Amino acid sequence: ACLKAFLAADGSAAAAASIGGEPAGGRMAVALSLAKLCFKAGDKREALVMLESVIASFVGSDKGDRSGKSECCAEDGEEAYHLAGWVSVHADDHSGAYEVWLRGAAACGAACAPLQRQAAKRVCWDTPLREDAAA
């Protein structure tokens, strides 16, 4: 309960100061860690809730920030999209996983090679096979 309250707190500098001076982006690292723990414990639904929370913070932040100073830096956003896809795969939702990876590739751009690879796989699967290639 304390972790969830911590994660729900305002990510402003004032809120960060109230928790021992931790940078606002530190909340996202905790959320990612909590999502990983939920996933390892078999709670895929809760893991996805945590990851979607990180993704929502990433979408609303400076996506190019690699300094860790914004609420959700680029690395945390990329990791959240990547992990959310794999959580979906393990929940037997492969289509959902590729949808997450496509959204991630669009949001993160070329800077995140793993998301670009997964998105390319989806595009490959969605492309109809040519008649001459079937032989």
Secondary structure, DSSP 8 states (H G I E B T S, - for coil): -HHHHHHHS--SHHHHHHTTS--TTHHHHHHHHHHHHHHHTT-HHHHHHHHHHHHHHHHTS-TT--SS-SSS-HHHHHHHHHHHHHHHHHTT-HHHHHHHHHHHHHHHGGG-HHHHHHHHHHHHHHS---GGG--
